[in-house]
């Protein structure tokens, strides 16, 4: 069965530092992969997605993610974090049926000034 | 842009009440979803619908029902609200989840007292 693991529940970084959020998936075929961000009290917003082609995907708000098939990973990165990036981040994989996505448990990012 | 609107941002209901959470999307999407979000548990799928009058149980359907009489509207019903249904409820819609991902509403934070 498809699954998504986000190993880090909480991450704290300093403003201006680089960021990498980890995501590992389990899926038999070529996966459709997504990263979402949720600001406090809000719904989820799509940051970026991957389904084929270039394994380095650019998204909104300066984020990028790299698909690594050999490691079953789709890690999210940002070279310089801003205080407004403090939020919860969810990785998701397409499940192959009924258009469903399988979500990870999320990583909460705190940004110190 | 697709817009998914959840009718209430905050609701407070009493134990035993029948509660309706409404979700409307404006882009003719066939697929709509209801999730609940709890700290440490991520997003859990309650019900989804892939067409008018069609519904499928998700991972945690107990205590909930849904209604989809029109394509643009997907309602979540708590038949007899209980305190363990206090949560954030998120609605989402998509034309094709694997290709496009989901568009989420802003969420309804429900408190049952």
Interface residues (C-beta under 8 A of the other chain):
Chain A: X9 X32 X34 X36 X41 X42 X43 X44 X45 X46 X49 X51 X90 X92 X94 X95 X96 X98 X99 X100 X101 X103 X104 X105 X106
Chain B: X4 X6 X31 X33 X40 X41 X42 X43 X45 X48 X50 X56 X90 X92 X94 X96 X97 X98 X99 X100 X101 X102 X103 X104 X105 X106 X107 X109
